[in-house]
Amino acid sequence: QVQLVESGGGSVQAGGSLKLSCTASGYQFSNCGMAWYRQVPGKERELVSSISIGGITNYADSVKGRFTISRDNAKGTMYLQMNSLKNEDTAVYHCAACRTSNGMRYWGQGTQVTVSS
């Protein structure tokens, strides 16, 4: 059974930092690209960042220069280091794995990130 479990969310003041983790199990971690998405109630889900099997990374314009995605294949874990957090980064952050023609195949339950002034 595939599981993606996010951790590391919480409440932080604007300008602060958080590091999210996504621990995967139940499939061959190193064989899949992965991504972080975020969603605010009433808004469309947004792709924040992705990392390929080979470590190629992409970022939404809104987080470039502030967020860093990484993965540790030996630990089956993906990370998102978030610095210089802004109020508008407040959202539920979901990790996702294994892109298909219909989108990401596996999803985590999400972790709340709240940034306040």
BELNORSUL-V772396 format. One record per pair of residues at least 24 apart in sequence whose C-alpha atoms are under 10 Angstrom apart, sorted by the first residue. I is the first residue (numbers start at 1). J is the second residue. D is the distance in whole Angstrom. If there is no record, write none. Layout:
BEGIN
i=[I	I]
j=[J	J]
d=[D	D]
END
This chain:
BEGIN
i=[1	1	1	2	2	2	2	2	2	3	3	3	3	3	4	4	4	4	4	4	4	4	4	4	4	4	5	5	5	5	5	5	5	5	5	6	6	6	6	6	6	6	6	6	6	6	6	6	7	7	7	7	7	7	8	8	8	8	8	8	9	9	9	9	9	9	9	9	10	10	10	10	10	10	11	11	11	11	11	11	12	12	12	12	12	12	12	12	12	13	13	13	13	13	13	13	13	14	14	14	14	14	14	14	14	14	14	14	15	15	15	15	15	15	15	15	15	16	16	16	16	16	16	16	17	17	17	17	17	17	17	17	17	18	18	18	18	18	18	18	18	19	19	19	19	19	19	19	19	20	20	20	20	20	20	20	20	20	20	20	21	21	21	21	21	21	21	21	21	21	22	22	22	22	22	22	22	22	22	22	22	22	23	23	23	23	23	23	23	23	23	24	24	24	24	24	24	24	24	24	24	24	25	25	25	27	27	27	28	28	28	29	29	29	29	29	29	29	29	29	29	29	30	30	30	30	30	30	30	30	31	31	31	32	32	32	32	32	33	33	33	33	33	33	33	34	34	34	34	34	34	34	34	34	34	34	34	34	34	35	35	35	35	35	35	35	35	35	35	35	35	35	35	36	36	36	36	36	36	36	36	36	36	36	36	37	37	37	37	37	37	37	37	38	38	38	38	38	38	38	38	38	38	38	39	39	39	39	39	39	39	39	40	40	40	40	40	40	40	41	41	45	45	45	45	46	46	46	47	47	47	48	48	48	48	48	49	49	50	50	50	50	51	51	52	52	52	53	62	62	63	85	85	85	85	86	86	86	86	87	87	87	87	87	88	88	88	89	89	89	89	90	90	90	91]
j=[25	26	27	26	27	28	106	107	108	27	106	107	108	109	76	77	78	94	95	96	97	106	107	108	109	110	77	94	95	96	107	108	109	110	111	77	78	79	93	94	95	96	107	108	109	110	111	112	79	93	94	110	111	112	79	80	81	111	112	113	91	92	93	110	111	112	113	114	90	111	112	113	114	115	90	112	113	114	115	116	85	86	87	90	113	114	115	116	117	84	85	86	87	114	115	116	117	83	84	85	86	87	88	89	114	115	116	117	82	83	84	85	86	87	115	116	117	82	83	84	85	86	115	116	66	67	81	82	83	84	85	86	115	67	80	81	82	83	84	85	113	67	68	69	79	80	81	82	83	69	78	79	80	81	82	93	94	95	111	113	69	70	71	77	78	79	80	81	95	111	71	76	77	78	79	80	94	95	96	108	110	111	71	72	75	76	77	78	79	95	108	73	75	76	77	78	95	96	97	106	107	108	75	76	77	76	97	98	73	76	98	53	71	72	73	74	75	76	77	78	97	98	54	71	72	73	74	75	76	77	73	97	98	96	97	98	99	105	57	71	96	97	98	99	104	69	70	71	77	78	95	96	97	98	99	104	105	106	107	59	69	70	78	79	80	94	95	96	97	98	99	104	107	69	78	79	80	93	94	95	96	97	107	108	110	91	92	93	94	95	96	107	110	89	90	91	92	93	94	95	110	111	112	113	89	90	91	92	93	94	110	112	88	89	90	91	92	93	112	91	92	91	92	93	94	91	93	94	93	94	95	80	89	93	94	95	80	95	80	95	96	97	78	97	97	98	99	98	88	89	89	113	114	115	116	114	115	116	117	113	114	115	116	117	114	115	116	113	114	115	116	114	115	116	115]
d=[8	5	8	4	6	10	7	9	10	9	8	8	7	9	10	9	10	9	7	8	8	7	6	5	8	9	9	9	8	10	9	6	7	8	9	10	9	9	8	7	7	10	10	6	7	6	6	10	10	10	10	8	6	9	10	9	10	7	9	9	10	9	8	9	5	5	5	8	10	8	6	5	6	8	9	8	6	5	6	8	8	9	10	10	8	6	5	6	9	9	8	8	8	8	5	5	6	10	7	5	5	6	10	9	9	6	6	5	10	7	4	5	6	9	9	9	9	8	6	5	5	8	8	10	9	9	7	5	4	6	6	10	10	10	8	6	5	7	9	8	9	9	9	10	7	6	4	6	8	9	8	5	5	6	8	9	10	9	8	9	10	10	9	7	6	5	7	9	9	10	9	8	5	5	6	9	9	6	9	8	9	10	10	10	8	6	4	7	9	9	9	10	9	6	6	8	10	10	9	10	10	9	10	7	9	10	10	10	9	9	10	9	10	9	6	9	9	6	8	10	8	9	9	9	9	6	8	10	8	10	9	10	8	10	6	5	7	10	10	10	9	6	5	7	9	10	10	9	10	8	7	6	4	6	8	8	10	9	10	10	8	10	9	10	9	8	6	5	6	9	9	9	10	8	9	9	8	7	6	5	6	9	10	10	10	9	8	6	5	6	7	10	9	9	9	6	5	4	6	9	8	9	9	9	10	9	5	5	7	8	9	10	10	9	7	5	7	9	10	8	9	10	10	10	10	10	9	10	10	10	10	10	10	9	10	10	8	10	10	10	9	9	9	10	10	9	10	10	9	9	9	10	9	7	9	9	6	8	8	10	8	5	6	7	9	8	9	8	7	7	10	5	5	8	9]
END
